[in-house]
Amino acid sequence: MSSNIPDDTDATPCAYTDYREGESTADLPATGADATGLAADVWDALYGIEDPEMPISIVDLGLIYGVSVDDGDVTVDMTLTYSGCPARDMLTAEVEAAVTAVDGVEDIELRLVWSPEWTVEMVTERGKDDLREFGLSI
């Protein structure tokens, strides 16, 4: 019997997307609550970035999956609400600029990750309060 289902072995991933495993959802949302030193300063800078469509921090929205610091080299793992997000370039540029501006940061690597997939469960309690205040039911 022949199947009409296409063979996925010929699928080509999007050239602009880095597909890598992210943290487990049990570790999310990441908030930087335990961060110290330069990592805490980076988290503070990320809290200052709001989603362009809603007055909520990208951290409280659950878009930041992790921050790691090695001397002055910072890696930020970030996702978006969906892979076709029209604010992608704007948000990534804002994150890079905000983190680069932190005193002590020498270099930033921003990694967009899609696993685990973002869901509303990634939003922090503070973020949920902000969304309710904005008029969204969550």
C-alpha positions in Angstrom: 0.0 0.0 0.0 1.2 3.4 -0.9 0.8 6.4 1.5 -0.1 9.9 0.5 1.8 11.3 3.5 5.0 13.1 2.4 8.3 11.7 3.6 9.7 14.1 6.2 13.3 13.0 5.5 13.5 15.6 2.8 12.2 18.5 5.0 14.4 21.5 5.1 14.4 23.5 8.4 14.1 27.3 8.3 17.6 28.8 7.7 16.9 31.6 10.2 16.0 29.4 13.1 18.3 27.5 15.3 16.6 24.3 16.5 18.1 23.2 19.8 16.6 21.7 22.9 15.8 24.2 25.6 15.2 23.8 29.3 12.5 21.6 30.6 9.2 23.3 31.3 9.7 22.5 35.0 12.5 25.0 35.1 10.4 27.8 33.5 9.5 30.6 33.8 13.1 31.7 34.3 13.2 34.9 36.4 16.8 35.4 37.5 15.6 35.5 41.1 18.7 33.6 42.3 21.1 35.6 40.0 24.0 37.6 41.5 26.6 40.0 40.2 26.7 40.5 36.5 24.0 38.0 35.9 21.6 39.9 38.2 22.4 43.1 36.3 21.7 41.4 33.0 18.3 40.1 34.3 17.5 43.6 35.5 18.2 44.9 32.0 15.9 42.2 30.5 13.1 43.1 32.9 13.3 46.6 31.4 12.3 45.4 28.0 8.5 45.3 27.3 6.7 43.3 24.7 5.8 45.7 21.9 2.1 44.8 22.0 1.5 44.7 25.7 2.9 46.5 28.7 4.6 43.5 30.2 8.3 42.7 30.6 9.6 40.0 28.3 10.9 38.2 31.4 7.4 38.2 33.0 5.9 37.1 29.6 8.2 34.0 29.9 10.3 34.7 26.8 13.6 34.5 28.5 14.6 30.9 29.1 18.0 31.5 30.7 21.0 33.7 31.2 24.5 32.5 31.6 27.6 34.6 32.3 31.2 33.6 31.8 33.4 36.5 32.8 32.0 39.3 30.6 30.5 36.9 28.0 26.8 36.6 28.3 24.5 34.1 26.7 20.7 34.7 26.7 18.3 31.9 25.6 15.1 33.5 24.4 12.0 32.4 22.7 9.1 34.2 21.1 5.4 33.6 21.4 5.5 31.9 17.9 8.2 31.5 15.3 6.6 33.9 12.9 6.5 36.7 15.4 6.6 40.1 13.6 8.5 41.7 16.5 11.3 39.2 16.2 14.0 41.6 14.8 12.9 44.4 17.1 13.0 42.3 20.2 16.3 40.6 19.5 17.9 44.0 18.7 16.5 45.4 22.0 17.8 42.5 24.0 21.2 42.7 22.4 21.4 46.5 23.0 20.1 46.3 26.6 22.5 43.5 27.6 25.5 45.1 25.8 24.8 48.3 27.8 25.2 46.5 31.1 28.5 47.5 32.7 30.8 44.5 32.6 29.3 42.8 29.6 31.9 42.3 26.9 30.0 40.1 24.5 26.5 38.7 24.1 25.2 35.6 22.3 21.5 35.7 21.9 20.1 32.3 21.1 16.5 31.9 19.9 15.2 28.6 21.1 11.9 26.9 20.2 12.0 24.0 22.7 10.1 24.0 24.9 7.4 25.8 22.9 6.2 29.0 24.5 2.8 28.7 26.2 0.8 31.0 28.4 1.9 28.8 31.3 5.4 30.4 30.9 4.0 33.8 32.1 5.0 34.6 35.7 2.4 35.5 38.3 3.5 39.1 38.1 3.1 38.9 34.3 -0.4 37.4 34.7 -1.3 40.3 36.9 0.0 42.8 34.3 -2.0 41.1 31.5 -5.2 41.2 33.6 -4.6 44.9 34.3 -4.1 45.4 30.5 -7.6 43.8 30.1 -6.7 40.3 29.1 -8.3 37.3 30.7 -5.7 34.9 31.8 
